[in-house]
Amino acid sequence: MLKRIFYERQKSGGLDLEAVEMAVRCSVHQAGSAVLSQLLEFDPPSSEHRQLPCSCGHTARYVELRSKPVLTAVGKAECLRPYYLCEHCHRGQFPIDVELDAEAWQRGWARAEKKVVLGDGAEWIWNQADLHFSDAMQIIDLYHARQHLWSLGAKLYPNDSPAHKRWVMVRKDKLDQGKIERLVASLRSQAAAHPELAEDIRTEANYFEANKERMRYPKFRKQGLFVGSGVIEAGCKTVLGRLKQSGMFWTVRGANDIIALRCCQLSGRFEDYWEARRASPSL
């Protein structure tokens, strides 16, 4: 915008005061937004603050840092705050409960002979699976589970890549073979040798132990089931990847509109969309 202002000055010999005002206001808003975003950025809670009492009387557990847009006097800022979830009152915290049920029903969930929910280890996913798809088999994405081992191995051997790889390979075999009890025992045995990482080791051991029935990969493969979410991620890239090509810039509203249209097209519902639009001209 400043380039345009000075170009006009060279061309006409004068300044467009309205353009100058808009440029200054825009700059102030951008600077204020950046400063506020930094001020509103929280660090992950310490270990003693990863659980909070919930109003329902149970305990809400820390899940992750989540970004939330905040509209201020100087523009929009991003507030990065810890997100807690209570498994006993999670209904309504997933904003597409109704759409999720309707989509599954429309896709033939009730007629499926085998029903599977495939996801990572996030607790909220399995709360939703229990709520909406209680009759489904639950599977942890194998490659996500492997990443837990790679991350822990990197902490144990930060400067020894060969040792890191050997450590992971031994435990990855147990994971791939669905021998989760042996894997958990192997992890817990590491705590004494690495007291400085004892808490991290216990966290990972607890993760595998809590999800052991979702990691019986040989049983799942025997039934011809997917154990990785690569197909889903490829679908996301198919829908969103074309919006990230060179030279493309999007507003949030524009990107959402294009994504919605692409989803209609790829889902075979493009004509249904136009039929609905003709039936409701206000859409």
C-alpha positions as CSV (number, residue, x, y, z in Angstrom):
1,M,0.0,0.0,0.0
2,L,2.9,2.4,0.8
3,K,4.4,1.6,-2.6
4,R,1.2,2.7,-4.2
5,I,1.0,5.9,-2.2
6,F,4.5,7.0,-3.2
7,Y,3.9,6.0,-6.8
8,E,0.9,8.3,-6.9
9,R,2.9,11.1,-5.3
10,Q,5.5,10.8,-8.0
11,K,2.8,10.8,-10.6
12,S,0.7,13.6,-9.4
13,G,2.9,15.6,-7.1
14,G,0.5,15.2,-4.2
15,L,-0.5,12.7,-1.5
16,D,-3.8,10.9,-1.2
17,L,-4.6,11.6,2.5
18,E,-7.3,8.9,2.6
19,A,-4.9,6.3,1.3
20,V,-2.2,7.5,3.8
21,E,-4.8,7.1,6.7
22,M,-5.8,3.6,5.5
23,A,-2.1,2.6,5.3
24,V,-1.3,3.9,8.8
25,R,-4.4,2.3,10.3
26,C,-3.6,-1.0,8.6
27,S,0.0,-1.0,9.9
28,V,-1.2,-0.2,13.4
29,H,-3.7,-3.0,13.3
30,Q,-1.1,-5.5,12.1
31,A,1.5,-4.5,14.7
32,G,-1.1,-4.5,17.5
33,S,-2.4,-7.9,16.4
34,A,1.2,-9.3,16.4
35,V,2.0,-7.9,19.8
36,L,-1.3,-9.1,21.3
37,S,-0.8,-12.6,19.9
38,Q,2.5,-12.9,21.7
39,L,1.0,-11.6,24.9
40,L,-1.8,-14.1,24.7
41,E,0.4,-17.1,24.0
42,F,0.5,-19.5,26.9
43,D,3.1,-22.3,27.5
44,P,2.0,-25.9,28.0
45,P,1.0,-26.4,31.6
46,S,3.5,-28.1,33.9
47,S,2.9,-31.7,35.0
48,E,1.2,-30.6,38.3
49,H,-1.3,-28.5,36.3
50,R,-2.3,-31.0,33.7
51,Q,-5.5,-31.9,35.5
52,L,-8.2,-29.4,36.7
53,P,-11.5,-30.0,38.6
54,C,-14.5,-29.9,36.2
55,S,-17.8,-28.3,37.2
56,C,-19.4,-31.8,36.8
57,G,-17.4,-33.1,39.7
58,H,-14.9,-35.1,37.7
59,T,-11.5,-34.2,36.3
60,A,-10.7,-32.3,33.1
61,R,-7.3,-33.3,31.6
62,Y,-5.0,-31.2,29.5
63,V,-5.2,-32.1,25.8
64,E,-3.2,-29.6,23.8
65,L,-2.6,-25.9,23.1
66,R,-5.3,-24.6,21.0
67,S,-5.5,-21.3,19.0
68,K,-8.6,-19.1,19.3
69,P,-9.1,-15.9,17.3
70,V,-9.8,-12.8,19.5
71,L,-11.3,-9.6,18.0
72,T,-9.7,-6.6,19.7
73,A,-9.8,-2.8,19.2
74,V,-6.6,-3.0,17.0
75,G,-7.6,-6.0,15.0
76,K,-7.8,-9.8,15.3
77,A,-5.2,-11.6,17.5
78,E,-4.6,-15.3,18.1
79,C,-4.9,-16.6,21.7
80,L,-3.0,-19.8,22.3
81,R,-4.3,-21.4,25.5
82,P,-4.3,-24.8,27.1
83,Y,-7.3,-26.9,26.2
84,Y,-8.8,-29.3,28.8
85,L,-11.3,-32.0,28.2
86,C,-13.5,-33.8,30.7
87,E,-14.4,-37.2,29.4
88,H,-17.6,-37.3,31.5
89,C,-19.2,-34.2,30.0
90,H,-17.6,-34.0,26.5
91,R,-20.9,-33.9,24.6
92,G,-21.2,-30.7,22.8
93,Q,-17.5,-29.9,22.9
94,F,-17.3,-31.5,19.4
95,P,-19.1,-29.0,17.2
96,I,-20.4,-31.3,14.5
97,D,-22.1,-34.0,16.6
98,V,-25.3,-33.9,14.5
99,E,-23.5,-33.7,11.2
100,L,-21.2,-36.6,12.2
101,D,-24.2,-38.9,12.9
102,A,-26.0,-37.8,9.8
103,E,-23.0,-38.3,7.5
104,A,-22.3,-41.8,8.9
105,W,-25.9,-42.8,8.4
106,Q,-25.9,-41.4,4.9
107,R,-22.7,-43.3,4.1
108,G,-24.3,-46.6,5.1
109,W,-23.0,-47.1,8.6
110,A,-26.0,-49.1,9.6
111,R,-25.5,-51.5,6.8
112,A,-21.7,-52.0,7.2
113,E,-20.6,-55.5,8.1
114,K,-17.4,-54.3,9.7
115,K,-17.3,-51.0,11.5
116,V,-14.0,-49.3,12.4
117,V,-13.0,-46.0,13.9
118,L,-9.4,-45.2,13.1
119,G,-7.5,-42.4,14.8
120,D,-4.6,-41.3,16.8
121,G,-4.3,-41.5,20.6
122,A,-6.2,-38.3,21.4
123,E,-8.6,-39.1,24.2
124,W,-11.4,-36.9,22.7
125,I,-11.5,-39.1,19.5
126,W,-12.3,-42.2,21.5
127,N,-14.8,-40.4,23.6
128,Q,-16.6,-39.4,20.4
129,A,-16.2,-43.0,19.1
130,D,-17.8,-44.4,22.2
131,L,-20.6,-41.8,22.0
132,H,-21.5,-42.1,18.3
133,F,-20.1,-45.4,17.2
134,S,-20.1,-47.7,20.2
135,D,-20.4,-50.8,18.1
136,A,-17.2,-50.1,16.1
137,M,-13.8,-51.6,16.4
138,Q,-11.2,-49.0,17.5
139,I,-7.8,-48.8,15.9
140,I,-4.9,-46.5,16.7
141,D,-3.0,-45.4,13.6
142,L,0.1,-47.5,13.5
143,Y,2.4,-44.8,12.2
144,H,1.2,-42.3,14.8
145,A,2.0,-45.0,17.5
146,R,5.4,-45.5,16.0
147,Q,6.1,-41.8,16.2
148,H,5.7,-42.0,20.0
149,L,8.6,-44.5,20.0
150,W,10.7,-42.3,17.7
151,S,10.1,-39.2,19.8
152,L,11.0,-41.0,23.1
153,G,14.1,-42.6,21.5
154,A,15.3,-39.1,20.4
155,K,15.1,-38.0,24.1
156,L,17.0,-41.1,25.3
157,Y,19.7,-40.8,22.6
158,P,19.8,-37.2,21.5
159,N,23.3,-37.4,20.0
160,D,23.6,-41.0,19.0
161,S,21.6,-41.7,15.8
162,P,22.6,-45.4,15.5
163,A,21.7,-46.1,19.1
164,H,18.4,-44.2,18.7
165,K,17.5,-46.3,15.6
166,R,18.4,-49.6,17.3
167,W,16.4,-48.8,20.3
168,V,13.3,-47.9,18.3
169,M,13.6,-50.9,16.0
170,V,13.5,-53.4,18.9
171,R,10.4,-51.8,20.3
172,K,8.8,-51.2,17.0
173,D,8.7,-54.9,16.3
174,K,6.8,-55.5,19.5
175,L,4.3,-52.7,18.5
176,D,3.9,-54.1,14.9
177,Q,3.3,-57.6,16.3
178,G,0.6,-56.3,18.8
179,K,2.7,-57.4,21.8
180,I,1.8,-54.3,23.7
181,E,2.2,-55.7,27.2
182,R,5.8,-56.6,26.4
183,L,6.3,-53.1,24.9
184,V,5.0,-51.5,28.0
185,A,7.2,-53.6,30.3
186,S,10.2,-52.7,28.1
187,L,9.5,-49.0,28.4
188,R,8.9,-49.1,32.1
189,S,12.2,-50.9,32.6
190,Q,14.0,-47.8,31.1
191,A,12.9,-45.4,33.8
192,A,15.5,-46.5,36.4
193,A,18.3,-46.1,33.8
194,H,17.1,-42.7,32.8
195,P,15.8,-41.0,35.9
196,E,15.9,-37.6,34.3
197,L,13.3,-38.9,31.7
198,A,11.3,-41.0,34.0
199,E,8.2,-38.9,33.7
200,D,8.4,-39.0,29.9
201,I,8.9,-42.7,29.9
202,R,5.9,-43.3,32.2
203,T,3.7,-41.1,30.0
204,E,4.5,-43.1,26.9
205,A,4.2,-46.4,28.7
206,N,0.7,-45.3,30.0
207,Y,-0.2,-44.2,26.5
208,F,0.5,-47.7,25.1
209,E,-1.1,-49.5,28.0
210,A,-4.3,-47.5,27.8
211,N,-4.6,-48.2,24.1
212,K,-3.4,-51.8,24.0
213,E,-6.6,-53.2,22.6
214,R,-6.5,-50.6,19.8
215,M,-3.1,-51.8,18.8
216,R,-3.6,-55.5,18.0
217,Y,-2.3,-54.9,14.5
218,P,-1.9,-58.6,13.4
219,K,-5.6,-59.2,14.3
220,F,-6.7,-56.2,12.4
221,R,-4.6,-57.1,9.3
222,K,-5.9,-60.6,9.4
223,Q,-9.4,-59.1,8.9
224,G,-8.2,-57.0,6.0
225,L,-8.5,-53.7,7.9
226,F,-6.5,-50.6,7.5
227,V,-4.0,-49.9,10.4
228,G,-2.9,-46.5,9.0
229,S,-4.7,-43.3,8.2
230,G,-2.8,-42.6,5.0
231,V,-5.9,-42.8,2.8
232,I,-7.6,-40.2,4.9
233,E,-4.6,-37.9,4.9
234,A,-4.3,-38.3,1.1
235,G,-7.9,-37.3,0.9
236,C,-7.2,-34.1,2.8
237,K,-4.3,-33.3,0.5
238,T,-6.6,-33.9,-2.5
239,V,-9.1,-31.5,-1.2
240,L,-6.8,-28.8,0.3
241,G,-3.6,-29.2,-1.6
242,R,-4.8,-27.3,-4.7
243,L,-5.5,-24.3,-2.5
244,K,-1.7,-24.1,-1.7
245,Q,-0.3,-23.7,-5.1
246,S,2.2,-21.0,-6.0
247,G,0.8,-17.4,-6.1
248,M,-2.5,-18.3,-4.3
249,F,-3.8,-16.1,-1.6
250,W,-7.1,-16.7,0.2
251,T,-9.4,-15.0,2.7
252,V,-10.8,-17.4,5.3
253,R,-14.3,-17.1,3.8
254,G,-13.1,-17.6,0.2
255,A,-11.0,-20.6,1.1
256,N,-14.0,-22.2,3.1
257,D,-16.3,-21.6,0.1
258,I,-13.9,-23.3,-2.4
259,I,-13.3,-26.2,0.0
260,A,-17.0,-26.7,0.4
261,L,-17.5,-26.8,-3.4
262,R,-14.5,-29.2,-3.9
263,C,-16.0,-31.5,-1.2
264,C,-19.4,-31.4,-3.0
265,Q,-17.7,-32.3,-6.3
266,L,-15.4,-35.0,-5.0
267,S,-18.3,-36.5,-3.0
268,G,-20.5,-36.7,-6.0
269,R,-22.9,-34.1,-4.6
270,F,-22.3,-31.2,-6.9
271,E,-25.7,-31.4,-8.6
272,D,-27.4,-31.8,-5.2
273,Y,-25.8,-28.6,-4.1
274,W,-27.3,-26.7,-7.1
275,E,-30.6,-28.3,-6.6
276,A,-30.7,-27.1,-3.0
277,R,-29.6,-23.7,-4.1
278,R,-32.4,-23.4,-6.7
279,A,-34.9,-24.5,-4.1
280,S,-33.6,-21.8,-1.7
281,P,-32.6,-18.7,-3.6
282,S,-31.5,-17.0,-0.4
283,L,-28.5,-19.5,0.0
